[in-house]
Amino acid sequence: MTDSHPKDPNHNPQSGNADPANGGPAPRHQEAGAAFASQAYAAAAQEGAQEGTRQDEGHGATAPRAGGVDDAAPGTDALAAAEAEKAEMKDKLLRTLADMENLRRRTEKEVADARAYAVTAFARDMLTVADNIHRALDAVPAEARVQMDDALKALIEGIELTERDLMKSMERHGVRKLSPEGGKFDPNLHQAMFEVPDPSVPSGQVVQVVQDGYVIGERVLRPAMVGVAKGGPKPAPAGHGNGGSDSAA
């Protein structure tokens, strides 16, 4: 039986493949190269897709953190600013309360001092009147009072009553008379005019009052003018006295 198809002069019956230029199947090495190139392209495409996915995931994970930090930072700053403002307002409030308390106490003291010492100038002027009344009574000796008739005695008693009423009126306004005779000398209340040698009293004791002193409240209106005892000399030792007697003998 004769083959009806003409034989291709380029046909190699051992290769089992036809020339691709003539429309036949490609050689085996070309098919292998095409398959390798296709696999390489697919692998590169898959690796590129995975890299893009990783980048997208990285951007997606980083973006929220950056946004969170940006969102948290203003909130933290605002809280710190609010706390600082609260501390500042609290400090101002405490200082204001302390200032008001000091002002209240100072005002109360000033009001009390004004009430206590408002009559200081008037009381100081009245001391002269009290001194004159006291001098008038001291000018009359005790012997003369015994020999006085009833009219003069009534006059003296009226002057003494006036002096007592004046002292009571001054005491109602906080003015007190100082009577330091027999007491210890106080330089804050007394003014020493002279010293009186007297071995019978200790040194520093007031033995005579020249002029009465007065205080108003806790302030000295006029110090008392006094004489202070100096005290006698210490007694000589007994041995010296006996020795002197023996020598004289």
ChimeraX attribute file (.defattr): number of C-alpha atoms within 10 A of each C-alpha:
attribute: neighborCount
match mode: 1-to-1
recipient: residues
	/A:1	3
	/A:2	4
	/A:3	6
	/A:4	6
	/A:5	6
	/A:6	6
	/A:7	8
	/A:8	10
	/A:9	6
	/A:10	9
	/A:11	13
	/A:12	11
	/A:13	8
	/A:14	6
	/A:15	9
	/A:16	10
	/A:17	14
	/A:18	17
	/A:19	14
	/A:20	10
	/A:21	8
	/A:22	9
	/A:23	8
	/A:24	11
	/A:25	13
	/A:26	13
	/A:27	14
	/A:28	12
	/A:29	9
	/A:30	10
	/A:31	12
	/A:32	11
	/A:33	11
	/A:34	12
	/A:35	12
	/A:36	12
	/A:37	12
	/A:38	12
	/A:39	12
	/A:40	12
	/A:41	12
	/A:42	12
	/A:43	12
	/A:44	12
	/A:45	12
	/A:46	12
	/A:47	12
	/A:48	12
	/A:49	12
	/A:50	12
	/A:51	12
	/A:52	12
	/A:53	12
	/A:54	12
	/A:55	12
	/A:56	12
	/A:57	12
	/A:58	11
	/A:59	11
	/A:60	11
	/A:61	11
	/A:62	12
	/A:63	12
	/A:64	11
	/A:65	11
	/A:66	11
	/A:67	11
	/A:68	11
	/A:69	12
	/A:70	11
	/A:71	11
	/A:72	12
	/A:73	12
	/A:74	11
	/A:75	12
	/A:76	11
	/A:77	11
	/A:78	12
	/A:79	12
	/A:80	12
	/A:81	12
	/A:82	12
	/A:83	12
	/A:84	12
	/A:85	12
	/A:86	12
	/A:87	12
	/A:88	12
	/A:89	12
	/A:90	12
	/A:91	12
	/A:92	12
	/A:93	12
	/A:94	12
	/A:95	12
	/A:96	12
	/A:97	12
	/A:98	12
	/A:99	12
	/A:100	12
	/A:101	12
	/A:102	12
	/A:103	12
	/A:104	12
	/A:105	12
	/A:106	12
	/A:107	12
	/A:108	12
	/A:109	12
	/A:110	12
	/A:111	12
	/A:112	12
	/A:113	12
	/A:114	12
	/A:115	12
	/A:116	17
	/A:117	19
	/A:118	12
	/A:119	16
	/A:120	19
	/A:121	10
	/A:122	10
	/A:123	20
	/A:124	16
	/A:125	11
	/A:126	14
	/A:127	20
	/A:128	11
	/A:129	14
	/A:130	17
	/A:131	13
	/A:132	13
	/A:133	17
	/A:134	14
	/A:135	11
	/A:136	13
	/A:137	14
	/A:138	10
	/A:139	9
	/A:140	11
	/A:141	9
	/A:142	9
	/A:143	8
	/A:144	10
	/A:145	13
	/A:146	9
	/A:147	10
	/A:148	12
	/A:149	10
	/A:150	10
	/A:151	9
	/A:152	12
	/A:153	15
	/A:154	12
	/A:155	11
	/A:156	17
	/A:157	13
	/A:158	12
	/A:159	16
	/A:160	16
	/A:161	12
	/A:162	14
	/A:163	19
	/A:164	13
	/A:165	12
	/A:166	16
	/A:167	16
	/A:168	14
	/A:169	12
	/A:170	18
	/A:171	15
	/A:172	9
	/A:173	17
	/A:174	18
	/A:175	25
	/A:176	18
	/A:177	17
	/A:178	18
	/A:179	14
	/A:180	21
	/A:181	18
	/A:182	14
	/A:183	12
	/A:184	16
	/A:185	21
	/A:186	15
	/A:187	10
	/A:188	10
	/A:189	18
	/A:190	23
	/A:191	20
	/A:192	19
	/A:193	13
	/A:194	13
	/A:195	18
	/A:196	18
	/A:197	15
	/A:198	15
	/A:199	13
	/A:200	9
	/A:201	17
	/A:202	15
	/A:203	18
	/A:204	18
	/A:205	22
	/A:206	26
	/A:207	20
	/A:208	19
	/A:209	21
	/A:210	13
	/A:211	15
	/A:212	19
	/A:213	22
	/A:214	22
	/A:215	21
	/A:216	21
	/A:217	16
	/A:218	10
	/A:219	14
	/A:220	17
	/A:221	20
	/A:222	19
	/A:223	19
	/A:224	27
	/A:225	20
	/A:226	24
	/A:227	22
	/A:228	28
	/A:229	24
	/A:230	19
	/A:231	17
	/A:232	14
	/A:233	9
	/A:234	7
	/A:235	6
	/A:236	8
	/A:237	8
	/A:238	8
	/A:239	8
	/A:240	9
	/A:241	10
	/A:242	11
	/A:243	11
	/A:244	10
	/A:245	9
	/A:246	8
	/A:247	7
	/A:248	7
	/A:249	6
